[in-house]
Amino acid sequence: MSIRDFIKEKRRLNNLTQQELAEKAGVGLRFIRELEQGKETLRLDKVNQVLKLFGYEVGAVQLKRNEL
């Protein structure tokens, strides 16, 4: 599952609007919109601010050998 889908799902499960999520996470509404649209260049610290609300953070994941 992509981060954008994960955030969207968690936001909906918690009955939050994009505006409410932005306020609770301390980021701008535009950032939430771009995150949920899958923008590829986002600040990792801000992504983690949003994920922290749901008890998660971005981390390194080992790739399979054939994915290199």
N, C-alpha and C positions, 0 to 999 in steps of 0.2 A: 504494500500500500504506500502511496506517495505521501509526503508531508502535507501537501495541499488537501488530499482526500481525508487524511487523518484529522487535521484541524477542523475541516468542515463537519466531519462526522461528530467529533467531540463537542463542537459548538452547538450543533443541532440537538444532540443528546442532552445537553445542559440547558436547552431552551434559551440560548443567547443569540441576540442579533449581532451582526458584525460590529456595530457601534458599541454595544455592551462589552463584547470581548475586547475591543481595542481599549476601552476605558479601564477594564479590570487588569489588563496586561501592561498598561502604561505605554502603549504604542498608538500610532495614528490609525485612523480608519483606512486611509489609503494603503498603509502597510498590510493590514488584514486583507483588504481586497486583492492586493498583489500576491500575497501569500496563497490565498485560496484560488487564484487564477493560475498559479504555478510559475510565477516569475522566477527565472533561474538565478538572478543576481540579487539576493537579499542579505542583509546583515545577519550573521549567525547569532550574535548576541540578542538581537530582537526576536529571532525565531525561538530561541531558548526562553525568552521572557514569556512568550505566548504558551509554549509547551509546558512550562513550569506550572501554570494554572491547572493543568491536567495531570501533574505528577510525572512528567517526562522531560527529557532533554536530548538534543542531537548528540550522537556519539559515533565513533569510528566503527565500521563493520567490515570484517574481513571479506574480501571478494574470493570467489572460487577461482582456481588457477586459469580456467579457460575464459574468464571474463577480462583478463588483462589485455 
